[in-house]
Amino acid sequence: MQNQNLLNNSEAAAYLGVTEGTLTVWRSCGRYNLPFVKVGRLVRYRLTDLNAFLDSRTQTKTA
């Protein structure tokens, strides 16, 4: 079932190591290209999108 791969705001925030409020701000201002699914008032994040976001933010050097 595909819903097993959908995380709510709280679960996604914990997975990324940020607060729920941070995710809300990112979503509302579009600071990062982090896709989400919206059904009515519900916001869900695909686990694959969260992993892709983390991969895109991975750095190999500081300069």
Backbone bond lengths (Angstrom), bond angles and torsions (degrees), N, CA, C in turn:
res aa  C-N    CA-C-N  psi(-1)  N-CA   C-N-CA  omega(-1)  CA-C   N-CA-C  phi
1 M - - - 1.443 - - 1.527 109.03 -
2 Q 1.313 117.26 135.72 1.449 122.03 -174.94 1.526 113.25 -73.28
3 N 1.321 119.09 -24.68 1.460 121.50 -178.86 1.517 112.88 -64.23
4 Q 1.312 117.70 -19.59 1.461 120.93 178.39 1.519 110.85 -64.51
5 N 1.336 116.98 -23.32 1.452 121.59 -178.45 1.522 112.35 -94.42
6 L 1.328 118.32 5.61 1.460 122.33 178.08 1.522 109.75 -100.81
7 L 1.326 116.39 127.47 1.456 121.81 179.80 1.520 109.20 -111.35
8 N 1.316 116.16 141.85 1.466 119.22 176.04 1.532 108.67 -77.93
9 N 1.316 116.75 177.80 1.459 122.16 -176.08 1.531 111.65 -57.69
10 S 1.307 116.96 -43.23 1.459 121.74 -179.07 1.529 111.33 -64.69
11 E 1.323 116.38 -46.47 1.466 121.10 -179.56 1.523 111.35 -65.37
12 A 1.330 116.34 -41.61 1.467 120.52 -179.90 1.526 110.52 -65.63
13 A 1.319 116.99 -41.43 1.459 120.71 178.66 1.526 110.58 -61.98
14 A 1.319 116.52 -44.80 1.464 120.47 178.68 1.528 110.46 -62.90
15 Y 1.313 117.02 -40.39 1.465 121.72 -179.73 1.529 110.89 -62.34
16 L 1.343 116.48 -40.14 1.461 121.08 -179.14 1.524 113.02 -84.92
17 G 1.329 117.10 -15.16 1.458 120.81 -179.16 1.517 113.45 79.18
18 V 1.330 115.94 29.87 1.467 121.68 177.02 1.522 108.37 -124.09
19 T 1.327 116.71 172.85 1.463 119.46 178.22 1.530 110.03 -83.53
20 E 1.311 115.44 162.32 1.465 120.46 175.78 1.524 110.21 -61.84
21 G 1.320 116.15 -37.66 1.459 120.80 178.80 1.521 112.14 -61.77
22 T 1.325 116.55 -37.48 1.460 120.60 177.66 1.515 110.44 -62.25
23 L 1.323 117.03 -45.19 1.468 120.10 178.01 1.527 111.12 -61.45
24 T 1.311 116.48 -39.23 1.459 120.89 179.16 1.523 110.39 -62.59
25 V 1.325 117.14 -43.93 1.467 121.16 178.93 1.523 109.89 -64.77
26 W 1.332 117.89 -46.22 1.460 120.97 179.44 1.524 110.65 -57.51
27 R 1.326 115.58 -40.53 1.465 121.04 -178.39 1.523 111.06 -67.78
28 S 1.318 116.54 -43.10 1.460 119.73 -174.26 1.527 113.01 -75.87
29 C 1.331 117.80 -33.91 1.463 119.22 -177.78 1.523 112.71 -100.09
30 G 1.330 117.78 -8.30 1.460 120.89 179.04 1.521 113.12 68.62
31 R 1.319 116.67 30.81 1.467 120.39 -177.91 1.525 112.53 -59.64
32 Y 1.318 116.61 -41.12 1.458 121.37 178.79 1.523 109.11 -123.12
33 N 1.304 115.01 152.85 1.458 120.38 177.85 1.528 108.39 -83.83
34 L 1.315 115.23 77.71 1.460 122.33 -178.73 1.525 108.05 -116.79
35 P 1.326 117.18 98.74 1.467 119.99 -176.99 1.521 112.45 -62.95
36 F 1.320 115.46 148.23 1.460 121.56 175.55 1.514 108.71 -142.96
37 V 1.321 115.46 160.40 1.457 122.77 179.67 1.520 107.23 -107.62
38 K 1.310 116.73 130.73 1.457 120.88 -179.92 1.520 108.85 -122.34
39 V 1.316 115.64 121.71 1.458 122.25 176.30 1.524 106.30 -126.16
40 G 1.316 115.60 105.49 1.465 118.76 -173.51 1.509 108.70 63.44
41 R 1.324 116.80 -125.03 1.468 121.52 178.43 1.517 112.89 -91.51
42 L 1.320 117.19 -7.26 1.461 120.76 -177.76 1.524 111.45 -80.02
43 V 1.304 115.84 136.01 1.460 122.40 175.34 1.517 107.38 -116.97
44 R 1.320 115.63 129.74 1.459 120.87 178.95 1.522 108.78 -133.38
45 Y 1.319 115.24 152.20 1.460 122.23 177.77 1.520 108.81 -120.42
46 R 1.326 116.02 134.79 1.462 120.35 174.49 1.523 108.62 -77.18
47 L 1.306 116.10 136.94 1.462 121.09 178.91 1.524 110.37 -59.64
48 T 1.318 117.40 -37.66 1.469 120.46 179.19 1.525 111.10 -64.02
49 D 1.342 117.64 -36.84 1.468 120.89 177.65 1.523 111.39 -68.38
50 L 1.322 116.92 -38.24 1.464 120.02 177.62 1.527 110.63 -64.74
51 N 1.319 116.62 -42.08 1.465 120.63 178.56 1.525 110.98 -65.13
52 A 1.335 117.28 -40.59 1.464 121.24 177.94 1.528 110.36 -64.24
53 F 1.340 116.96 -39.42 1.461 121.48 177.18 1.526 109.86 -61.18
54 L 1.313 117.26 -46.65 1.461 120.60 179.25 1.524 110.90 -62.61
55 D 1.322 116.83 -41.35 1.467 120.68 178.29 1.526 110.76 -61.63
56 S 1.326 116.82 -40.25 1.460 120.19 -178.60 1.529 112.23 -69.95
57 R 1.311 117.57 -22.71 1.458 122.28 -179.03 1.534 112.28 -94.36
58 T 1.312 117.81 -2.12 1.452 122.22 -177.69 1.540 110.18 -72.15
59 Q 1.301 115.68 128.09 1.465 122.25 -178.84 1.531 109.30 -110.86
60 T 1.319 116.12 147.38 1.465 119.88 177.28 1.520 112.28 -108.10
61 K 1.346 116.47 -14.19 1.459 120.62 176.12 1.521 109.36 -152.09
62 T 1.305 116.33 162.30 1.462 120.11 -174.19 1.525 113.23 -90.65
63 A 1.289 118.60 -18.54 1.474 120.18 -177.68 1.508 112.25 -97.71
